[in-house]
């Protein structure tokens, strides 16, 4: 089972943006129960996700209105939330280093 750091970041964000709450909850539940062991396994579940360097993946949330960037540690089954924001907010960051 995956461990996600930090769900509180997701909760805080959907508290400010209620339109994304169910989408983030669905992503969270999927990630927690996935048992992903590779980036390609994640990609099989989320075909539209973008694989970046350093075990990072960008998920398109709510029809690509929002972006979620996470970093994986597959050996320990940890997922670190690195960024959640609108598509325009995402354009202002470097997802490979955040």
C-alpha positions in Angstrom: 0.0 0.0 0.0 1.2 3.4 -0.9 1.8 6.2 1.7 1.1 9.7 0.5 2.8 12.8 2.0 0.8 14.9 2.7 -2.9 14.4 2.4 -3.3 17.6 4.4 -1.9 19.5 1.4 -4.7 18.1 -0.8 -7.3 18.8 1.8 -6.2 22.3 2.2 -6.3 22.9 -1.5 -9.8 21.4 -2.0 -11.0 23.4 1.0 -10.1 26.5 -1.1 -11.2 25.0 -4.4 -14.3 22.9 -3.7 -14.7 22.1 -7.4 -11.7 19.8 -7.3 -12.4 18.0 -4.0 -14.0 14.8 -5.5 -11.3 14.6 -8.2 -8.5 14.8 -5.6 -10.2 12.2 -3.4 -10.5 9.9 -6.3 -6.8 10.3 -7.2 -5.9 9.8 -3.5 -8.0 6.6 -3.2 -6.6 5.2 -6.5 -3.0 6.0 -5.4 -3.4 4.5 -1.9 -4.8 1.2 -3.3 -2.6 0.9 -6.4 0.6 -0.8 -5.4 2.4 1.0 -8.2 6.0 -0.2 -8.5 7.2 1.7 -11.5 6.4 4.9 -13.4 5.1 2.8 -16.3 2.6 1.2 -13.9 1.3 4.6 -12.9 1.1 5.5 -16.6 -1.1 2.4 -17.2 -3.6 3.7 -14.7 -3.3 7.4 -15.7 -2.7 7.4 -19.5 -2.6 11.2 -19.7 -0.1 11.6 -16.8 3.3 13.0 -17.8 6.5 11.3 -16.6 9.2 13.8 -15.6 12.8 13.2 -14.4 13.6 12.2 -10.8 10.6 9.9 -10.4 8.1 12.8 -10.8 4.7 12.6 -12.5 2.3 15.3 -13.5 -1.4 14.3 -13.2 -4.1 16.3 -15.1 -6.9 16.8 -12.7 -10.5 17.8 -13.6 -10.1 17.7 -17.3 -6.6 19.4 -17.1 -8.0 22.4 -15.3 -5.6 21.6 -12.4 -2.2 19.9 -12.2 -0.9 17.7 -9.5 2.9 17.0 -9.3 4.1 14.1 -7.2 7.4 12.5 -6.6 7.6 8.7 -6.1 9.8 6.5 -4.0 8.7 3.1 -5.3 11.0 1.1 -3.0 9.3 2.5 0.1 6.0 3.0 -1.6 5.9 6.7 -0.7 4.3 9.4 -2.8 5.2 13.0 -2.1 2.9 15.8 -3.1 5.1 18.5 -4.6 2.5 20.8 -6.2 -1.2 21.3 -6.7 -2.5 24.2 -8.7 -4.3 25.5 -11.7 -2.9 24.9 -15.2 -1.8 28.6 -15.3 -0.1 28.2 -11.8 1.7 25.1 -13.1 3.1 27.1 -16.1 4.9 29.3 -13.5 6.9 26.5 -11.9 9.6 24.0 -12.9 7.9 20.7 -12.2 11.3 18.9 -12.5 12.7 20.6 -9.5 9.8 21.6 -7.3 
